[in-house]
Amino acid sequence: MTRFRPLLLTAALALTALAPVAQAQTPAFNDMQRRAIEEVVRDYLVKHPEVIMEAIEELQKRERAETAERQKTALSGNKQKIFQDPASPVGGNPQGDVTVVEFFDYQCGYCKAVTGDVATLLKTDGKVRFVYKEFPILGPASVTAAKAALAARAQGKYEALHNALMANKGQLDDAKIFQIAAGAGLDVDKLKKDMATPDVEQAIGANHALAEALGIRGTPAFVVGNELVPGAIKLDEMKKLVALARKG
C-alpha cells in the first residue's frame, strides 16, 4: 500500500484543483444532493479503483509532456549561454562538430562516476567539443572547489584541477581543495587571489541562473544538441546522443 500513497496524493491534488471548475460549471446543490453525489462517486471509485490509476497516469503523462515542452523552449532560447558562454571552460576539440555540456558538482558521487566515460568519449571521438558548467549545489566546499577550478584557468590548468578534484575520493574542505590544487601544479597563493575576482563569482551565478531556466535541479545534467538529459549516463548513451546531434 505504501508505494501507492504518492499516487493517491497526486489524484487527490488533481481532484482538488478541478473542484473550483466543477463548482463554477454546475448549479448549486443542497446538502442532501451533495451527499448523494459524493456517495455515488465514492461507490463508483470503490468498485472501479482502476479509474484512479488511469487518471493519475494521464496526469503524469501530461506533466511529462509539459515539462519536455518547457525544456525545449528553454534550450532554444538559451543556446548562446549553454554552448558559447566564454566564462565556461571548453575541453575536447574546441572546433568539434558536436558540443556536449555537463553541469556538475565536485562533491557529487554520480558526477565522479561518469568522469571516466566522459574522458573516454573525448578520447575516442575527436570531433566532440565539451563545455564544463560549474554548478556547485552541495555546500560551501562545492562552491570553493568551483571557484578554484575556474580561477585555475588563469594558470592554464583548469582541466588539471578539474580532473584532480573529480578523482578525490573523500569529502572536500578548503584545506583539501588547496592541497589538491598544489598537487596539480598550481600556485596556490595566486589561485586564491584569482578566486576572489568578480568574474569567477559571476560565472557561477550565471550557471545557476541557466540551470534554473532549464529546470535542472541536480547533478550531473547533460545537454547534447537539442537534448537535455538529467542524471548520470553511460558511455553508450553519450555516444548515441552525440550521433543523434551529429545527424542534426
C-alpha positions, 0 to 999 in steps of 0.5 A, a space after each residue: 500500500 505504501 508505494 501507492 500513497 504518492 499516487 493517491 496524493 497526486 489524484 487527490 491534488 488533481 481532484 482538488 484543483 478541478 473542484 473550483 471548475 466543477 463548482 463554477 460549471 454546475 448549479 448549486 446543490 443542497 446538502 442532501 444532493 451533495 451527499 448523494 453525489 459524493 456517495 455515488 462517486 465514492 461507490 463508483 471509485 470503490 468498485 472501479 479503483 482502476 479509474 484512479 490509476 488511469 487518471 493519475 497516469 494521464 496526469 503524469 503523462 501530461 506533466 511529462 509532456 509539459 515539462 519536455 515542452 518547457 525544456 525545449 523552449 528553454 534550450 532554444 532560447 538559451 543556446 548562446 549561454 549553454 554552448 558559447 558562454 566564454 566564462 565556461 571552460 571548453 575541453 575536447 576539440 574546441 572546433 568539434 562538430 558536436 558540443 556536449 555540456 555537463 553541469 556538475 558538482 565536485 562533491 557529487 558521487 554520480 558526477 565522479 562516476 561518469 568522469 571516466 566515460 566522459 574522458 573516454 568519449 573525448 578520447 575516442 571521438 575527436 570531433 566532440 567539443 565539451 563545455 564544463 558548467 560549474 554548478 556547485 549545489 552541495 555546500 560551501 566546499 562545492 562552491 570553493 572547489 568551483 571557484 578554484 577550478 575556474 580561477 585555475 584557468 588563469 594558470 592554464 590548468 583548469 582541466 588539471 584541477 578539474 580532473 584532480 578534484 573529480 578523482 578525490 575520493 573523500 569529502 572536500 574542505 578548503 584545506 583539501 581543495 588547496 592541497 589538491 590544487 598544489 598537487 596539480 601544479 598550481 600556485 596556490 597563493 595566486 589561485 586564491 587571489 584569482 578566486 576572489 575576482 568578480 568574474 569567477 563569482 559571476 560565472 557561477 551565478 550565471 550557471 545557476 541562473 541557466 540551470 534554473 531556466 532549464 529546470 535542472 535541479 541536480 547533478 550531473 545534467 547533460 545537454 547534447 544538441 537539442 537534448 537535455 538529459 538529467 542524471 548520470 549516463 553511460 558511455 553508450 548513451 553519450 555516444 548515441 546522443 552525440 550521433 543523434 546531434 551529429 545527424 542534426 
